[in-house]
Amino acid sequence: MIHSRLNRFAATLILLLSCLPLHAAPALAGRTDEEEAKRLFERAEAYVLNISEGEYSYGYLQFYWKRAQANFDRIVRVYPETAVAKSILSGDAKLGHFEPEYFRDRVLPRVEVKKLGAYDAVNCAILLQNLDQSRWDQRRLLAQDKIIEVLARQQRWNEALIFPVRNQEATRKLLTVYRIAAHFDQPKVTARLREKADPQLLAQFASLDAEGIVYLGKPRELLDTLLKENASREVALAALRAIITRELLIENPPLKLSESTKGITTTHFALLNLEVRDNVRAFALKHFPPDDPQVAGELERWVAGQGREPRSNATHAVQAEYLTYLVRKRLFKEAESFLLQSGTHPALDLRKMHIRRLAEAGEAGQARALLGTLALSGAAADDAEFELFSGVMESFQVRLAVHPGTFADIPISDPCLLAAIIMDWSLTPNRLIRGAAPWDAVVFKYLPGFENLPLPESDEVGKAAAILKPY
């Protein structure tokens, strides 16, 4: 009973103390208003000067910089007659290197943007591909496609479908989402997307359905039924390409398969039910005339992927398939000899592909040395670095361990290309992360500093970013 009364008394005392007006706090602490205002000012300044961008996470930085702003607000609100408050109101005082109004209205909203960009891989990629809103080249579209793909792969279907794109990319977005749903056996999603699709879009969906049936190793009766219902050359061609890709991966996989292996997981699709096999030539003869040039090209890719050296003027896809075969068989000298042949075209693109396959085979040092011999610059150098790091990510021979600075240290200048890499990394089946998440370093690389910041596009968002509590 005594303990109960003491507990009630303590609770009442705490409640009464919490109800004291704010200006009573200095008196309780034995400080004058001037001393308390000065203490708050010095603490706010220390937060901004000592907790700096690039050395701490943006979440940590925002927490303390908002506390600095809260201290300034408290000085003005509770101790308005002090010299410190008057210097703040007159604009003479500074928060670190910033004018108080600039810090509140521009710096804190930008910290909010950076913190959100560093929150996870998807947010980081979105921030990177949005840095230049006027840019609409193929690299930005590539980054956009991969962001939508990751959202779909994470089964964030609604977010993927409402992801903002220009009107001319609306169909492209739907096809990306449908492709993931078809390739990963999500019938509810594919049915939902077909409900409002026009006939042209339905035909494209059917090609993706054919690919999904093939990759997933579903009964081939389902594929026959689909091809009868969609008597389209494009649907049959999509199925043929998928069959060739699947057969080559089963015969020449990027990793050694054991007898218990049930499937092969790649970055963008998975093969299941490996006991289901297809006769490539029989399928081609059944669904296409014997003189179809596109089918002939696909069959040439098929035999090149089995180790038959292609003719010198074969397409890039055919020659790249042959290079893939050689590297996966670890026939590195033969691969280099093939690249050096006169007439190999286009040589630069094939060398980039070779760099990727070498890295995938666990030979990142050899791939880097080859890249160095190309002496590339600008966009071509970015493309080559993209291929190299993509191979490193996809390697089952050497598992990639990502550290805080891994992505920021990739020598790529194009933020959209780095966004594409980050999205691919989030899908690779053999990723590993060690230490703090790397997104703070990426944001700092592409969006450093707080000088000459524009006002936030929304007054409400800017105000919320500045005054809401940091927790």
Secondary structure, 3 states (H helix, E strand, C coil): CHHHHHHHHHHHHHHHHHCCCHHHHHHHHCCCHHHHHHHHHHHHHHHHHHCCECCECHHHHHHHHHHHHHHHHHHHHHCCCCHHHHHHHHCCCCECCECHHHHHHHHHHHHHHHHHHCCCHHHHHHHHHCCCCCCCCHHHHHHHHHHHHHHHHCCCHHHHHHCCCCHHHHHHHHHHHHHHHHHCCCHHHHHHHHHCCCHHHHHHHHHHHHHHHHHCCCCHHHHHHHHHHCCCHHHHHHHHHHHHHHHHHHHCCCCCCCCCCCEEECCCCEEECCCCCCCHHHHHHHHCCCCCHHHHHHHHHHHHHCCCCCCCCCCHHHHHHHHHHHHHCCCHHHHHHHHHCCCCCCHHHHHHHHHHHHHHCCCHHHHHHHHHHHCCCHHHHHHHHHHHHHHHHHCCCCCCEECCCCCCCCCCCCHHHHHHHHHHHCCCCCCEECCCCCHHHHHHHHCCCCCCCCCCCCHHHHHHHHHCCCC
